[in-house]
């Protein structure tokens, strides 16, 4: 679309195939840098991606791990991914919230192509910028760490207007504690007058 408002069949097919192959992000080069129709090119790219994504093959966490970790020890982050996949089958999940310093846990989870948002909360601007290119990850910059991550997670989901009755909160090792493991728990709310309640997992 460097010189034309509409893409050729080959250009449209390249974008569609990239989406079907599970790419994290697609981009333009000449079309948006020196092309005659940069805004139209970006809009067309988004339109193709939006129409193809519902037809993308689903990924099983277990199949993905089996293919990438054959003969290797599965780490804690991958075990968390297995737990999240199981929760998705049993719960009305709105999102996964991950307090993050490096973005590593969010990227590991993004490999599984979850059908819900992965909200990566970080004080690091560079971490948030890097996570923009990870599939399904919505980076949120919070300069100050919330005192109560459970309350923050539930309020964030409500603010975004996401559908679902539960959110999974994944927390890794904190530098100021002795805890060396990654843990997750589900936070659930309902329509009762006494409001949200927490269900540990």
N, CA, C and O of each residue as an XYZ file, in Angstrom:
804
protein
N       0.816     -1.211      0.000
C       0.000      0.000      0.000
C       0.850      1.262      0.000
O       0.402      2.323      0.434
N       2.064      1.142     -0.482
C       2.920      2.328     -0.532
C       2.357      3.370     -1.490
O       2.410      4.568     -1.214
N       1.809      2.904     -2.632
C       1.278      3.824     -3.635
C      -0.215      3.635     -3.878
O      -0.795      4.330     -4.713
N      -0.845      2.708     -3.165
C      -2.261      2.428     -3.394
C      -3.026      2.401     -2.074
O      -2.478      2.060     -1.026
N      -4.302      2.768     -2.148
C      -5.124      2.786     -0.943
C      -5.491      1.384     -0.461
O      -5.772      1.190      0.721
N      -5.491      0.424     -1.353
C      -5.879     -0.940     -0.998
C      -4.696     -1.884     -1.188
O      -3.891     -1.687     -2.098
N      -4.579     -2.913     -0.337
C      -3.453     -3.837     -0.456
C      -3.645     -4.806     -1.610
O      -4.771     -5.069     -2.033
N      -2.548     -5.329     -2.110
C      -2.639     -6.401     -3.097
C      -3.046     -7.692     -2.386
O      -3.006     -7.774     -1.158
N      -3.432     -8.686     -3.162
C      -3.806     -9.972     -2.562
C      -2.628    -10.567     -1.799
O      -2.810    -11.159     -0.735
N      -1.422    -10.411     -2.340
C      -0.235    -10.958     -1.673
C       0.019    -10.261     -0.337
O       0.369    -10.912      0.647
N      -0.156     -8.944     -0.302
C       0.069     -8.197      0.943
C      -0.945     -8.608      2.015
O      -0.585     -8.828      3.172
N      -2.208     -8.707      1.617
C      -3.245     -9.100      2.570
C      -3.013    -10.521      3.074
O      -3.215    -10.803      4.255
N      -2.590    -11.412      2.184
C      -2.334    -12.804      2.561
C      -1.167    -12.905      3.529
O      -1.208    -13.704      4.463
N      -0.122    -12.102      3.319
C       1.033    -12.117      4.224
C       0.622    -11.750      5.653
O       1.059    -12.380      6.616
N      -0.216    -10.733      5.775
C      -0.669    -10.314      7.101
C      -1.533    -11.405      7.726
O      -1.354    -11.747      8.895
N      -2.459    -11.946      6.960
C      -3.358    -12.986      7.472
C      -2.581    -14.212      7.933
O      -2.870    -14.773      8.990
N      -1.598    -14.627      7.146
C      -0.808    -15.809      7.513
C       0.012    -15.562      8.772
O       0.190    -16.469      9.585
N       0.514    -14.342      8.940
C       1.274    -14.013     10.147
C       0.390    -14.143     11.390
O       0.833    -14.646     12.422
N      -0.853    -13.689     11.286
C      -1.790    -13.793     12.407
C      -2.109    -15.254     12.692
O      -2.114    -15.666     13.852
N      -2.373    -16.036     11.664
C      -2.696    -17.450     11.838
C      -1.527    -18.229     12.429
O      -1.730    -19.207     13.148
N      -0.299    -17.794     12.127
C       0.890    -18.464     12.654
C       1.152    -18.112     14.116
O       2.030    -18.702     14.746
N       0.393    -17.153     14.664
C       0.531    -16.824     16.081
C       1.561    -15.768     16.393
O       2.095    -15.738     17.502
N       1.858    -14.893     15.437
C       2.844    -13.851     15.690
C       2.384    -12.911     16.805
O       1.184    -12.705     16.992
N       3.332    -12.345     17.538
C       2.988    -11.424     18.615
C       2.533    -10.075     18.086
O       1.618     -9.469     18.645
N       3.159     -9.592     17.012
C       2.832     -8.262     16.503
C       3.136     -8.205     15.006
O       3.979     -8.947     14.502
N       2.442     -7.320     14.314
C       2.717     -7.070     12.898
C       3.040     -5.584     12.746
O       2.609     -4.757     13.549
N       3.791     -5.267     11.719
C       4.215     -3.881     11.551
C       4.307     -3.527     10.072
O       4.321     -4.399      9.203
N       4.369     -2.247      9.815
C       4.563     -1.718      8.468
C       5.926     -1.043      8.417
O       6.474     -0.654      9.448
N       6.468     -0.907      7.217
C       7.743     -0.191      7.068
C       7.561      0.947      6.067
O       7.254      2.073      6.458
N       7.746      0.661      4.787
C       7.652      1.711      3.782
C       6.269      2.319      3.677
O       6.127      3.506      3.382
N       5.226      1.490      3.922
C       3.867      1.992      3.777
C       3.563      3.150      4.732
O       2.860      4.095      4.375
N       4.101      3.063      5.944
C       3.819      4.115      6.921
C       4.949      5.140      7.017
O       4.739      6.243      7.523
N       6.146      4.788      6.536
C       7.280      5.717      6.620
C       7.315      6.694      5.447
O       7.489      7.898      5.633
N       7.148      6.160      4.234
C       7.251      7.012      3.050
C       6.070      6.859      2.104
O       6.039      7.492      1.048
N       5.088      6.020      2.471
C       3.954      5.776      1.586
C       3.007      6.960      1.488
O       3.060      7.891      2.291
N       2.137      6.904      0.484
C       1.183      7.986      0.250
C      -0.026      7.887      1.176
O      -0.723      8.879      1.391
N      -0.277      6.715      1.719
C      -1.485      6.505      2.515
C      -1.144      5.806      3.844
O      -1.608      4.690      4.079
N      -0.355      6.433      4.701
C       0.077      5.778      5.945
C      -1.079      5.444      6.890
O      -1.108      4.353      7.460
N      -2.031      6.366      7.065
C      -3.156      6.115      7.975
C      -4.029      4.979      7.456
O      -4.459      4.117      8.224
N      -4.290      4.980      6.154
C      -5.104      3.920      5.558
C      -4.413      2.566      5.664
O      -5.070      1.545      5.867
N      -3.093      2.558      5.528
C      -2.344      1.306      5.605
C      -2.427      0.710      7.013
O      -2.620     -0.495      7.174
N      -2.279      1.566      8.027
C      -2.377      1.086      9.409
C      -3.788      0.578      9.692
O      -3.954     -0.466     10.322
N      -4.805      1.308      9.231
C      -6.190      0.888      9.442
C      -6.472     -0.443      8.761
O      -7.181     -1.282      9.317
N      -5.932     -0.647      7.572
C      -6.133     -1.901      6.858
C      -5.433     -3.054      7.578
O      -5.980     -4.152      7.678
N      -4.232     -2.801      8.075
C      -3.494     -3.821      8.821
C      -4.311     -4.275     10.038
O      -4.446     -5.472     10.292
N      -4.853     -3.308     10.783
C      -5.658     -3.627     11.960
C      -6.935     -4.366     11.570
O      -7.362     -5.285     12.269
N      -7.541     -3.968     10.458
C      -8.774     -4.609     10.009
C      -8.551     -6.072      9.645
O      -9.363     -6.929      9.991
N      -7.456     -6.360      8.949
C      -7.147     -7.742      8.575
C      -6.883     -8.580      9.828
O      -7.385     -9.697      9.952
N      -6.094     -8.034     10.751
C      -5.790     -8.757     11.984
C      -7.055     -9.048     12.779
O      -7.222    -10.146     13.309
N      -7.945     -8.063     12.861
C      -9.179     -8.205     13.631
C     -10.095     -9.280     13.022
O     -10.761    -10.015     13.752
N     -10.126     -9.366     11.710
C     -11.002    -10.340     11.057
C     -10.426    -11.751     11.078
O     -11.180    -12.723     11.032
N      -9.096    -11.882     11.147
C      -8.461    -13.202     11.092
C      -8.299    -13.820     12.481
O      -8.359    -15.042     12.615
N      -8.095    -13.005     13.512
C      -7.813    -13.540     14.847
C      -8.830    -14.562     15.353
O      -8.423    -15.555     15.955
N     -10.137    -14.365     15.137
C     -11.087    -15.380     15.624
C     -10.900    -16.754     15.002
O     -11.407    -17.744     15.530
N     -10.188    -16.830     13.898
C      -9.988    -18.103     13.203
C      -8.611    -18.705     13.481
O      -8.241    -19.724     12.897
N      -7.855    -18.062     14.381
C      -6.519    -18.554     14.705
C      -6.629    -19.867     15.468
O      -7.472    -19.985     16.356
N      -5.788    -20.870     15.141
C      -5.840    -22.151     15.868
C      -5.577    -21.937     17.356
O      -4.727    -21.134     17.740
N      -6.321    -22.670     18.186
C      -6.126    -22.558     19.632
C      -4.860    -23.285     20.052
O      -4.411    -24.214     19.381
N      -4.279    -22.843     21.190
C      -3.060    -23.433     21.712
C      -3.350    -24.095     23.048
O      -3.981    -23.496     23.918
N      -2.897    -25.308     23.211
C      -2.969    -25.962     24.508
C      -1.663    -25.708     25.245
O      -0.586    -25.893     24.679
N      -1.749    -25.285     26.504
C      -0.540    -25.038     27.280
C       0.306    -26.292     27.363
O       1.524    -26.234     27.198
N      -0.322    -27.413     27.616
C       0.433    -28.660     27.740
C       1.140    -29.022     26.444
O       2.285    -29.473     26.468
N       0.467    -28.828     25.304
C       1.094    -29.125     24.013
C       2.255    -28.177     23.746
O       3.300    -28.595     23.245
N       2.074    -26.898     24.081
C       3.140    -25.916     23.876
C       4.360    -26.249     24.717
O       5.489    -26.197     24.229
N       4.135    -26.595     25.996
C       5.244    -26.931     26.877
C       5.923    -28.223     26.446
O       7.144    -28.349     26.527
N       5.123    -29.180     25.988
C       5.701    -30.454     25.544
C       6.626    -30.236     24.349
O       7.666    -30.883     24.230
N       6.231    -29.309     23.460
C       7.039    -29.061     22.270
C       8.301    -28.267     22.574
O       9.338    -28.481     21.947
N       8.217    -27.341     23.543
C       9.348    -26.451     23.809
C      10.250    -26.930     24.944
O      11.385    -26.467     25.061
N       9.767    -27.846     25.779
C      10.530    -28.239     26.967
C      10.836    -29.717     27.006
O      11.049    -30.273     28.084
N      10.864    -30.373     25.848
C      11.122    -31.809     25.834
C      12.504    -32.103     26.416
O      13.512    -31.571     25.950
N      12.539    -32.949     27.429
C      13.799    -33.310     28.053
C      14.325    -32.288     29.032
O      15.399    -32.475     29.603
N      13.573    -31.187     29.240
C      14.009    -30.144     30.155
C      13.095    -30.093     31.373
O      11.955    -30.556     31.332
N      13.605    -29.533     32.438
C      12.800    -29.372     33.641
C      11.849    -28.186     33.463
O      12.260    -27.108     33.033
N      10.577    -28.401     33.798
C       9.594    -27.327     33.696
C       9.746    -26.398     34.888
O       9.764    -26.852     36.033
N       9.855    -25.096     34.627
C      10.067    -24.149     35.723
C       8.743    -23.694     36.321
O       7.670    -24.060     35.841
N       8.837    -22.890     37.380
C       7.655    -22.458     38.120
C       6.703    -21.653     37.239
O       5.485    -21.795     37.350
N       7.254    -20.806     36.364
C       6.403    -19.998     35.495
C       5.547    -20.847     34.578
O       4.383    -20.526     34.340
N       6.117    -21.936     34.056
C       5.352    -22.814     33.187
C       4.285    -23.582     33.960
O       3.195    -23.823     33.439
N       4.586    -23.965     35.186
C       3.580    -24.621     36.029
C       2.421    -23.673     36.319
O       1.265    -24.094     36.361
N       2.733    -22.387     36.521
C       1.686    -21.393     36.702
C       0.796    -21.342     35.458
O      -0.426    -21.246     35.568
N       1.409    -21.406     34.281
C       0.644    -21.375     33.037
C      -0.331    -22.542     32.961
O      -1.463    -22.381     32.506
N       0.107    -23.717     33.405
C      -0.777    -24.879     33.421
C      -1.969    -24.641     34.346
O      -3.100    -25.005     34.023
N      -1.704    -24.027     35.497
C      -2.778    -23.736     36.430
C      -3.771    -22.735     35.877
O      -4.978    -22.869     36.082
N      -3.267    -21.734     35.177
C      -4.140    -20.722     34.589
C      -5.008    -21.345     33.505
O      -6.195    -21.033     33.411
N      -4.432    -22.223     32.683
C      -5.229    -22.880     31.643
C      -6.353    -23.696     32.263
O      -7.479    -23.682     31.765
N      -6.059    -24.404     33.340
C      -7.080    -25.191     34.016
C      -8.172    -24.283     34.584
O      -9.356    -24.611     34.518
N      -7.761    -23.128     35.149
C      -8.724    -22.188     35.713
C      -9.643    -21.624     34.628
O     -10.830    -21.409     34.876
N      -9.107    -21.386     33.436
C      -9.904    -20.856     32.343
C     -11.050    -21.787     31.968
O     -12.107    -21.336     31.528
N     -10.835    -23.090     32.143
C     -11.859    -24.063     31.801
C     -12.933    -24.179     32.871
O     -14.013    -24.712     32.613
N     -12.644    -23.683     34.072
C     -13.552    -23.884     35.198
C     -14.141    -22.590     35.752
O     -15.094    -22.633     36.530
N     -13.593    -21.450     35.367
C     -14.001    -20.179     35.958
C     -14.409    -19.178     34.886
O     -13.973    -19.269     33.738
N     -15.244    -18.228     35.270
C     -15.624    -17.121     34.395
C     -14.585    -16.023     34.590
O     -14.787    -15.086     35.363
N     -13.474    -16.157     33.878
C     -12.301    -15.316     34.126
C     -12.335    -14.041     33.297
O     -12.608    -14.080     32.097
N     -12.055    -12.903     33.943
C     -12.028    -11.612     33.257
C     -10.629    -11.257     32.777
O     -10.474    -10.710     31.685
N      -9.601    -11.559     33.578
C      -8.235    -11.169     33.228
C      -7.247    -11.864     34.152
O      -7.617    -12.443     35.173
N      -5.983    -11.789     33.764
C      -4.870    -12.228     34.609
C      -4.043    -10.983     34.921
O      -3.628    -10.275     34.004
N      -3.801    -10.711     36.191
C      -3.042     -9.533     36.607
C      -1.692     -9.980     37.155
O      -1.623    -10.848     38.025
N      -0.612     -9.377     36.637
C       0.736     -9.767     37.031
C       1.552     -8.536     37.417
O       1.948     -7.776     36.533
N       1.816     -8.313     38.698
C       2.800     -7.289     39.076
C       4.159     -7.705     38.524
O       4.587     -8.839     38.733
N       4.836     -6.809     37.829
C       6.035     -7.235     37.103
C       7.154     -6.202     37.170
O       6.914     -4.998     37.078
N       8.380     -6.692     37.331
C       9.552     -5.825     37.254
C      10.244     -5.977     35.898
O      10.616     -4.982     35.276
N      10.418     -7.222     35.441
C      11.126     -7.468     34.181
C      10.192     -7.808     33.025
O      10.572     -7.666     31.862
N       8.964     -8.259     33.335
C       8.043     -8.676     32.288
C       8.161    -10.142     31.921
O       7.443    -10.610     31.038
N       9.053    -10.886     32.579
C       9.321    -12.267     32.196
C       8.095    -13.163     32.368
O       7.769    -13.938     31.469
N       7.416    -13.067     33.506
C       6.257    -13.926     33.742
C       5.149    -13.639     32.737
O       4.507    -14.563     32.238
N       4.923    -12.365     32.440
C       3.898    -12.001     31.459
C       4.235    -12.565     30.079
O       3.347    -13.032     29.366
N       5.500    -12.523     29.705
C       5.899    -13.069     28.396
C       5.715    -14.576     28.349
O       5.279    -15.119     27.334
N       6.045    -15.253     29.442
C       5.863    -16.708     29.481
C       4.389    -17.067     29.302
O       4.044    -18.002     28.580
N       3.537    -16.309     29.971
C       2.106    -16.580     29.875
C       1.568    -16.217     28.498
O       0.643    -16.861     28.002
N       2.143    -15.185     27.876
C       1.694    -14.760     26.554
C       1.926    -15.845     25.506
O       1.210    -15.896     24.506
N       2.913    -16.712     25.719
C       3.167    -17.807     24.770
C       1.958    -18.709     24.609
O       1.792    -19.359     23.576
N       1.104    -18.748     25.642
C      -0.026    -19.669     25.646
C      -1.239    -19.121     24.916
O      -2.238    -19.823     24.760
N      -1.165    -17.863     24.462
C      -2.243    -17.259     23.672
C      -3.587    -17.383     24.398
O      -4.540    -17.959     23.873
N      -3.644    -16.831     25.613
C      -4.858    -16.907     26.413
C      -5.983    -16.088     25.786
O      -5.714    -15.098     25.105
N      -7.234    -16.483     26.002
C      -8.366    -15.732     25.442
C      -8.783    -14.545     26.309
O      -9.794    -13.902     26.028
N      -8.020    -14.249     27.354
C      -8.321    -13.099     28.217
C      -7.086    -12.207     28.297
O      -5.980    -12.629     27.958
N      -7.286    -10.972     28.749
C      -6.178    -10.033     28.886
C      -5.185    -10.503     29.943
O      -5.560    -11.103     30.950
N      -3.907    -10.215     29.689
C      -2.857    -10.347     30.689
C      -2.423     -8.927     31.031
O      -1.750     -8.274     30.234
N      -2.803     -8.446     32.211
C      -2.452     -7.094     32.626
C      -1.142     -7.136     33.399
O      -1.092     -7.677     34.504
N      -0.086     -6.573     32.832
C       1.228     -6.543     33.473
C       1.423     -5.171     34.107
O       1.544     -4.169     33.403
N       1.454     -5.125     35.428
C       1.554     -3.859     36.157
C       3.008     -3.643     36.561
O       3.590     -4.472     37.260
N       3.589     -2.542     36.125
C       5.009     -2.317     36.394
C       5.296     -0.842     36.605
O       4.640      0.029     36.034
N       6.297     -0.583     37.441
C       6.760      0.784     37.638
C       7.786      1.180     36.587
O       8.130      2.355     36.458
N       8.277      0.191     35.832
C       9.325      0.433     34.841
C       8.733      0.806     33.488
O       7.972      0.035     32.902
N       9.081      1.977     33.002
C       8.595      2.402     31.696
C       9.155      1.522     30.580
O       8.439      1.205     29.629
N      10.420      1.125     30.682
C      11.021      0.283     29.649
C      10.374     -1.102     29.612
O      10.200     -1.674     28.536
N      10.016     -1.645     30.783
C       9.326     -2.935     30.819
C       7.980     -2.835     30.128
O       7.613     -3.713     29.346
N       7.244     -1.777     30.409
C       5.943     -1.582     29.773
C       6.075     -1.415     28.264
O       5.263     -1.944     27.505
N       7.087     -0.689     27.833
C       7.288     -0.505     26.398
C       7.603     -1.830     25.717
O       7.080     -2.114     24.639
N       8.452     -2.639     26.337
C       8.798     -3.929     25.751
C       7.615     -4.879     25.666
O       7.507     -5.650     24.713
N       6.730     -4.831     26.651
C       5.581     -5.730     26.685
C       4.508     -5.354     25.674
O       3.576     -6.126     25.446
N       4.625     -4.183     25.068
C       3.677     -3.798     24.023
C       3.715     -4.781     22.858
O       2.752     -4.880     22.097
N       4.824     -5.510     22.714
C       4.989     -6.408     21.571
C       4.702     -7.862     21.926
O       4.982     -8.756     21.128
N       4.147     -8.114     23.114
C       3.802     -9.479     23.524
C       2.302     -9.685     23.377
O       1.505     -8.863     23.828
N       1.930    -10.779     22.748
C       0.533    -11.047     22.429
C      -0.342    -11.087     23.684
O      -0.023    -11.774     24.654
N      -1.437    -10.348     23.650
C      -2.417    -10.411     24.725
C      -2.029     -9.703     26.002
O      -2.786     -9.732     26.972
N      -0.851     -9.059     26.031
C      -0.384     -8.383     27.242
C      -0.768     -6.909     27.175
O      -0.498     -6.225     26.188
N      -1.397     -6.438     28.237
C      -1.769     -5.026     28.354
C      -0.919     -4.414     29.466
O      -1.282     -4.521     30.637
N       0.201     -3.777     29.127
C       1.065     -3.202     30.166
C       0.449     -1.950     30.792
O      -0.102     -1.093     30.100
N       0.557     -1.870     32.105
C       0.031     -0.723     32.844
C       1.147     -0.187     33.726
O       1.688     -0.911     34.562
N       1.487      1.076     33.538
C       2.569      1.664     34.353
C       1.995      2.262     35.622
O       1.133      3.140     35.577
N       2.480      1.779     36.753
C       2.093      2.298     38.069
C       3.369      2.712     38.792
O       4.100      1.846     39.273
N       3.661      4.003     38.883
C       4.903      4.451     39.530
C       5.044      3.971     40.976
O       6.149      3.695     41.442
N       3.901      3.872     41.684
C       3.925      3.433     43.072
C       3.218      2.093     43.194
O       2.118      1.919     42.670
N       3.849      1.142     43.886
C       3.252     -0.177     44.044
C       2.042     -0.109     44.980
O       2.148      0.451     46.071
N       0.900     -0.666     44.579
C      -0.282     -0.652     45.438
C      -0.029     -1.410     46.744
O       0.714     -2.391     46.769
N      -0.651     -0.949     47.817
C      -0.497     -1.626     49.095
C      -1.229     -2.962     49.107
O      -0.775     -3.916     49.738
N      -2.353     -3.030     48.417
C      -3.172     -4.244     48.405
C      -3.398     -4.661     46.949
O      -4.229     -4.075     46.255
N      -2.661     -5.668     46.494
C      -2.765     -6.091     45.104
C      -4.112     -6.738     44.796
O      -4.608     -6.630     43.675
N      -4.706     -7.406     45.779
C      -6.015     -8.022     45.556
C      -7.065     -6.968     45.253
O      -7.825     -7.091     44.293
N      -7.100     -5.930     46.079
C      -8.060     -4.853     45.862
C      -7.766     -4.130     44.547
O      -8.684     -3.813     43.789
N      -6.496     -3.875     44.282
C      -6.116     -3.188     43.044
C      -6.576     -3.990     41.824
O      -7.120     -3.416     40.880
N      -6.366     -5.299     41.834
C      -6.709     -6.144     40.688
C      -8.201     -6.105     40.400
O      -8.616     -5.963     39.250
N      -9.006     -6.232     41.450
C     -10.449     -6.221     41.258
C     -10.939     -4.854     40.780
O     -11.811     -4.772     39.915
N     -10.384     -3.796     41.335
C     -10.791     -2.454     40.911
C     -10.360     -2.181     39.474
O     -11.086     -1.531     38.722
N      -9.179     -2.675     39.088
C      -8.703     -2.457     37.719
C      -9.620     -3.135     36.716
O      -9.950     -2.549     35.685
N     -10.037     -4.367     37.006
C     -10.938     -5.081     36.100
C     -12.264     -4.341     35.968
O     -12.801     -4.220     34.867
N     -12.793     -3.847     37.084
C     -14.054     -3.104     37.039
C     -13.899     -1.826     36.201
O     -14.776     -1.483     35.408
N     -12.776     -1.132     36.391
C     -12.543      0.115     35.660
C     -12.491     -0.121     34.155
O     -12.969      0.705     33.377
N     -11.911     -1.244     33.746
C     -11.791     -1.557     32.320
C     -13.095     -2.079     31.727
O     -13.226     -2.169     30.507
N     -14.063     -2.426     32.583
C     -15.341     -2.930     32.093
C     -15.247     -4.317     31.488
O     -16.017     -4.651     30.587
N     -14.309     -5.138     31.972
C     -14.127     -6.479     31.422
C     -15.205     -7.428     31.935
O     -15.639     -7.334     33.083
N     -15.628     -8.340     31.068
C     -16.629     -9.327     31.438
C     -15.976    -10.475     32.213
O     -14.837    -10.853     31.938
N     -16.706    -11.018     33.176
C     -16.177    -12.123     33.961
C     -16.353    -11.865     35.440
O     -16.524    -10.722     35.865
N     -16.311    -12.930     36.225
C     -16.529    -12.820     37.666
C     -15.267    -13.071     38.491
O     -15.293    -12.981     39.718
N     -14.169    -13.386     37.813
C     -12.938    -13.687     38.546
C     -11.733    -13.070     37.861
O     -11.751    -12.804     36.659
N     -10.693    -12.849     38.637
C      -9.409    -12.399     38.099
C      -8.319    -13.212     38.793
O      -8.398    -13.466     39.995
N      -7.320    -13.611     38.044
C      -6.189    -14.338     38.623
C      -5.050    -13.358     38.859
O      -4.655    -12.614     37.961
N      -4.535    -13.369     40.064
C      -3.407    -12.515     40.447
C      -2.176    -13.387     40.607
O      -2.168    -14.313     41.418
N      -1.132    -13.095     39.834
C       0.120    -13.860     39.887
C       1.211    -12.965     40.448
O       1.484    -11.897     39.902
N       1.831    -13.395     41.532
C       2.888    -12.613     42.160
C       4.147    -13.457     42.298
O       4.105    -14.591     42.773
N       5.266    -12.882     41.874
C       6.547    -13.560     41.965
C       7.301    -13.187     43.227
O       6.732    -12.627     44.164
N       8.575    -13.499     43.242
C       9.428    -13.223     44.403
C       9.606    -11.729     44.586
O       9.875    -11.006     43.626
N       9.458    -11.269     45.815
C       9.693     -9.868     46.138
C      11.127     -9.691     46.633
O      11.615    -10.526     47.394
N      11.814     -8.627     46.220
C      13.198     -8.422     46.630
C      13.354     -8.148     48.115
O      14.440     -8.326     48.667
N      12.261     -7.710     48.780
C      12.370     -7.371     50.198
C      11.876     -8.482     51.116
O      11.703     -8.267     52.316
N      11.645     -9.687     50.549
C      11.220    -10.809     51.375
C      12.062    -12.032     51.058
O      12.862    -12.019     50.122
N      11.880    -13.092     51.842
C      12.612    -14.329     51.610
C      11.889    -15.264     50.649
O      12.417    -16.311     50.275
N      10.679    -14.881     50.253
C       9.927    -15.771     49.373
C      10.616    -15.885     48.022
O      10.907    -14.880     47.373
N      10.873    -17.116     47.607
C      11.604    -17.346     46.361
C      10.719    -17.909     45.257
O      11.204    -18.173     44.157
N       9.435    -18.097     45.527
C       8.578    -18.760     44.566
C       7.547    -17.807     43.983
O       7.301    -16.721     44.509
N       6.949    -18.250     42.876
C       5.852    -17.527     42.254
C       4.552    -18.168     42.697
O       4.431    -19.393     42.691
N       3.577    -17.356     43.083
C       2.301    -17.874     43.556
C       1.164    -17.186     42.826
O       1.304    -16.058     42.355
N       0.032    -17.879     42.736
C      -1.136    -17.258     42.134
C      -2.370    -17.606     42.927
O      -2.427    -18.627     43.611
N      -3.360    -16.735     42.824
C      -4.634    -16.967     43.481
C      -5.739    -16.332     42.662
O      -5.517    -15.371     41.926
N      -6.932    -16.885     42.801
C      -8.080    -16.341     42.088
C      -8.873    -15.450     43.020
O      -9.080    -15.786     44.186
N      -9.313    -14.323     42.512
C     -10.119    -13.360     43.262
C     -11.478    -13.291     42.591
O     -11.576    -12.980     41.404
N     -12.520    -13.579     43.345
C     -13.855    -13.689     42.776
C     -14.805    -12.730     43.453
O     -14.710    -12.505     44.660
N     -15.733    -12.154     42.677
C     -16.769    -11.304     43.257
C     -18.115    -11.756     42.716
O     -18.197    -12.439     41.696
N     -19.160    -11.365     43.414
C     -20.502    -11.761     43.001
C     -21.446    -10.583     43.204
O     -21.008     -9.477     43.519
N     -22.733    -10.822     43.023
C     -23.716     -9.747     43.099
C     -24.344     -9.615     44.491
O     -25.330     -8.898     44.661
N     -23.783    -10.294     45.470
C     -24.351    -10.193     46.814
C     -24.056     -8.819     47.405
O     -23.141     -8.118     46.973
N     -24.862     -8.451     48.411
C     -24.711     -7.141     49.019
C     -23.379     -6.980     49.739
O     -22.856     -5.872     49.855
N     -22.829     -8.109     50.227
C     -21.573     -7.990     50.967
C     -20.374     -7.874     50.039
O     -19.232     -7.844     50.497
N     -20.631     -7.808     48.719
C     -19.584     -7.452     47.759
C     -18.594     -8.572     47.489
O     -18.927     -9.747     47.641
N     -17.363     -8.212     47.083
C     -16.373     -9.187     46.637
C     -15.837    -10.036     47.777
O     -15.776     -9.609     48.930
N     -15.454    -11.239     47.420
C     -14.780    -12.085     48.386
C     -13.606    -12.749     47.704
O     -13.550    -12.818     46.476
N     -12.694    -13.226     48.475
C     -11.458    -13.794     47.934
C     -11.477    -15.301     48.085
O     -11.797    -15.839     49.145
N     -11.125    -15.969     46.995
C     -11.049    -17.429     47.005
C      -9.601    -17.817     46.776
O      -9.132    -17.697     45.644
N      -8.863    -18.276     47.778
C      -7.458    -18.623     47.586
C      -7.306    -19.878     46.754
O      -8.102    -20.811     46.864
N      -6.248    -19.896     45.896
C      -5.981    -21.074     45.074
C      -4.523    -21.466     45.192
O      -4.093    -22.440     44.573
